[in-house]
Amino acid sequence: MRMTPAQLGMHQLLGGWVPVLPEQGLIDRIRSGRAFLVDITKQDFGFDALKWHEYLWMTDAGGYKWCRRSPAKWEKQARLQISRPEWIAAVQQIEREL
């Protein structure tokens, strides 16, 4: 699967595993995704995937819109991922550690 830098960052922020990167646990993938998005955009929306999605779609930072998907489809995917109990628990743990 081909991904732009912003798509890769969002994929990790949402807990997705990227086969070409070293294997990480869910918490580390989420942290890495956020850090990568901050690095490429110089913005920081924390772990709020919907704010990240909105910003990336509006600006096309990191090539986020590289494909024919609509913003609604990207948002739907983000909503599905952030509603997973394991994702919620991982973000809560990260935030407790901050």
C-alpha angles and dihedrals in degrees: 000000000000118000134178118230093262092047090050091051092049091046090055093042087056089052098260121153119231112209095210093056126073112276113265136178120253095265093051092047091052092048092047092050093052093045092049093049091049090049096051098039104030086224129109124207094162112222094329098124093184093055089047090050093049093049094045092048093048095047102027085222111179092010093289095161095052100135138037098275116124123235088249092058092049090047092048090054091049092049091050093052097045091050092062110110092225091054092048092049092048093052091046089053092048092050092049089055094052 
